[in-house]
């Protein structure tokens, strides 16, 4: 059995000597048994995406034998806080993921699994095998947008997310992408609904990648992303903070920085959100450019 390993994780596990200018405590692994069943316009693993299959967003994920990974995870003094298993959507990948979660659970690190389940039963099986958290990404916020760029029913997907959160309180995470056609108002409403149900929210900036259907779409302005990050941070800290948020007539979130006197809180809001220990270095940005998700 083979597992894909992110570039930074190769260094973290001692599999390869490479230079990674980012702190990491999350070991990012991917199960990819061929192209994904789905055809998300922004994803390098999409069914019709062109190019190599060794990428997820900007990150390269070379293959390693499972035995190499298991051996690496047993090394003493390994500075890992969590294992994150990314799973592409096809029957073979999902079955492999169950076996891997069971195998990795013996390594004594908490395990997060990012997957697109079809039923709450699939989530339960992952939990039973040893997953500490399950991430059910929504990505595209809005019924029409979801159907257009991700395929499927937004309502059904949201209902499954909420059902899983009710069954496994505090153990479900989701993802939302900023910059693929959603309104700020819809995005903030989604974030608030998630935190009210104890669902963690990981924010991503849309990143155009060669070979995808959205490769020509520009990345959203950093200023907009910073506003969304701060709003998410405030809502996570206290649901009542949603009263601080206001929008213009087009549903755009108005600047919040002047409402927050604590600069340390503003800077904290820029950090990568999602599961504990998640950094996702250079997933959204190129080295040498200002980071959308700050990991230092």
N, C-alpha and C positions, 0 to 999 in steps of 0.2 A: 504494500500500500504506500502511496506517495502523498505528501502534503506540500502545499505551496507555502513559502515562508517570505514575509515581507523583507525588503532590503535591510531595514534597521534591525529587525529581529534576528537576522543572520549574525550580526555583530553581538547582539544581546545574549544569544545562546552560544556564542563562540564558534559558530559554524564557518565564519569567513571574516577575515581581517579587512574591514572596510571603514572608511571615515564617515561617521554620522554625527553631524553637529546638532544633536538634539538629545535631551535626556529621555530615557524610555524605561518604564517599569511594566509595560504591557507587551506580552509576546503575541504578535499578530500572525495567525495562521489561516490558510484558506483551503477549503475543499472545493475543487472544481473538476468535476468529471465530464468534461466537454462543455459546449456552449449552454448558456442558461435557457430554460424553457421560455422565459419572458424576453421582451424586446424593448427594454427601457431606452429611450432615446439618448440618455446622457451616460450610459454605462458601457465600459469597455468589455464587459462579459456578456453583453446582449446577444441575442440569437443572430442578428444580422450585422453586428459590429465587424468592422474590417481590421485587420492587423493581428498582431500576436495575442495569444490567450494568456500571456504571463503578466498582464497588467490589471490593476483595479484602481481606477482614477489615474493619478500620475505615478503610482508606486509599482515597481517591478517585484513579482513574486515567483522566484525560481522554485523548481521542484526538489524535494528531498525525500529520502526514504523515511518512513515512519520510525524505524529503529534508530535513525540518527537523531530524530527529535526527542524520542523517549530518553535516549542516553544523555542528551544535552540537558534535559529537564532534571536529571538526577544529580547534576554537578553540585558540589557543596558551595555555599555562599552565593548562589545565583540570585541576583537582585531583580527578581520578578514579583510583581504584586498581583498579576492576573494574566490569564490566557484568554485571548479573544479569537474565536473561531468564526470566520466569514464563510458562509455557505451559499453557493450558487443554487438556483432553483431548478433542480431536476431530480427525479426519483433516486438515481444512483448517488448523487451528492448527499441527499438527505439521509439515506441509509448509512453511508460512510460516516456522516457527522455523528450519528448515534453511537457508532462503535468508537469513534475518536474521543467523544466526551467521556465515555466509560473508561477508556484507556488513560486519558489525561487526568481524570479525577483522582487517580492513584498518586499523582505528583504533588498533591497537597496545595495546589494553587486554585483559587476560585476561578471558575470558567464562565465566560460570557459567550453566547452563541448568537450571531446575527443571521437571521434566516427569514424567508418569506413563507410562513406556514399557511396551510389551507384550512386547518381546523385547530381548535383549542387542544384537541387530543395530541396533535403533533408537538405542541408546546409542552404538554404534560410528560410525554415520553422523554423529551430532552431533560426536563427537570428530574425525572426518575433516574436517568442515567448519570446524573451528577452535575448538570448545569446549575450555576448559582443565579444567573440572570439570562434572560432571553430578550434579544433585540428584534422588534418587529418594525422595520423601517416603513414609514409612509412616504417620505421624500417629497412627493408632489401634493401640495395642500390645496384641495378644491376638487369638486366632482368632475368638472370638465377638463381641468388640467391633468388630473390623475389618469383619466381615460385616454387622453391624447398622448401623453409622454411616457406613461407607465403601463397602461392597459389594465382592464378590470374595473370593478366597482369600488369607488372611494368609500361609499357608505358601508359596504360589506367588510371592507378591510378595516375601517375604523371600528366597526362593531366587534370584529375579532380581537383587535387590539384592546378594547375596553373589557371584553370578556376575559381575556388572559390576565389583565390587571386585577380583575375582581377575584379570579381564582388564585393568583399568585401575587398578592399585594406587596409592593416595594421591590419586586423582582423582574419587572418588565421595563424595557427601555425602547425608545423609538428614535427615528432620525427625521429631520426636516431639512430640505435643501432651499437655500435662499438664492433667488435669481433665475428661476426657470419659468416665470410667468405668473406666480402667485401674488396676491395683494398682501400688504403688511397687515391689514386688518384681519384677513382670514388666517394668516400665519400666527398672529398673536392670540387669536381666539383658540386655535388648535393647541398652542403651547399651554394656555391657561387650563383648557379642558384636560390636558394630560397631567399637569401637576396637581390638579384637583383630585385625580385618581391615583396619585403617587407613581406616575409613569415618568421616568427620567427622559429628558429630551437632549439629544445630541444634535447640534447645529452644524451644517455643512454649507460652505459657499459653493455654488455651482462652479465647476471647473471644466472648461472645454478641453476635450482630449481627442487627438487625431484618431480617426477611424469610427467615431460615434456619429449618430445622426445630428447631434447638436454641437459638432466640433466648431462651427462657425459662429456660435452664439457667444457674445462677450461675457466675461465674469462680471458679477454685479459690482457697483462701486463699493469700496471699502467703507465709506461713510455710512451707507445704508446698512451694511452688515453689522457695523459697530452698534447702530441703534437697535437692531434686532437682538444682538447679543446682550446689550444692557437690559432690554425689556425682559428677555428670558431669565436673566440673573435676578432681577427684581421680583419676578413672579415666583421663582423657585424659593427665594428667601421668605416671601410673605405674599400670599394670594391677594391681600388687601392692596398691595402695591399696584395692582392693575388699574386702580383709580388714578394713578399718576400719568397714565398713558393717554395720549390724545392723537387724533388723526385728522388729516385734511379731508376735503370733500371727495378726493379720489381714493381714500383709504390708505394714504401713506402715513406712516408713523412720524410724528413730529419730533424734533430733537429733544433729548432727555438730559443731556449732559449738564445743562444749567440747573436742573432740578436736584442734582446729586452733588453735594459739597465734598464728599469723601472721595478723593482721587484714587485711593487704594481700591475702593469698590468698583470704580470704573475700570481700572486695569484688571481686576479679578474677573470681571465679566468677559474679558477677551479670551480667557483661557478655554481650552478645549472642554466642551461639555459632553455628557453622556455617562458611561459607566465609570466607576472609580478607577483611577490609574490610567485613563485613556488620554493619549496625547495626539495620535494620528499625525506625526511629524511629516510635513511636506505633502500631505494628501491634497491640500487645497492651494498650495503656494510653491513657488520655486525658491531654492536657496538664493540668498542675496536680496530677495524682495521682502517687503513688509508682510508679516504673517497675518492671515485672516484668523486662524486659531493659534493663540500664543501658547507655547509649551515650555517656556523657561521662566 
